[in-house]
Amino acid sequence: MNPCDTCAFRNGAEANSEPYNRLRALVCAVSGIPFYCHHGFDWQTTDISLINRRFVPVGGELTCRMHACAGWKREVARFKANGQIPSDPAVRSVQRQFGEYALCLIKAAIDAPEDSAEKEAHWKELRGVMEMLFQRPGQAEEAA
């Protein structure tokens, strides 16, 4: 599973150098939300929305077929191997819901006025959600 040259998971790629895109990609990988390849469409100006737990381009024409990102697949495999993606489907479902919430918080933070209490509150909430997403199952109990 080698990422393409434009991959959000490839250091130095344009999609990787945009911090919010890289953050969204990471949230999708750790929470099991499908993340699609950036290759072949104008991802910087196409409105991408989360619809039915999938990123979907809205309001623009695609000139390519959307498919799961190879970098995303590689990262999901890595998170599974590290025990960060649980095998229990019910727990995975909750983890995915936290991922969806994190994606909403990222969008809300981006859209909030600069230097506002609203923006800071969204980032603070996102930090807490990210800490939960990156815990291995049982890690919270071990720390207590």
Protein Blocks (a to p, Z undefined) as FASTA:
>chain_A
ZZdfklcklghiaklmpmklmmmmmmmmmnopacddfehpafklpccddeehiacdehia
cfbdcdddfklmmmmmmmmmnopacfblklmmmmmmmmmmmmmmmmmmmmpcghifklmm
mmmmmmmmmmmmmpcehklmmmZZ
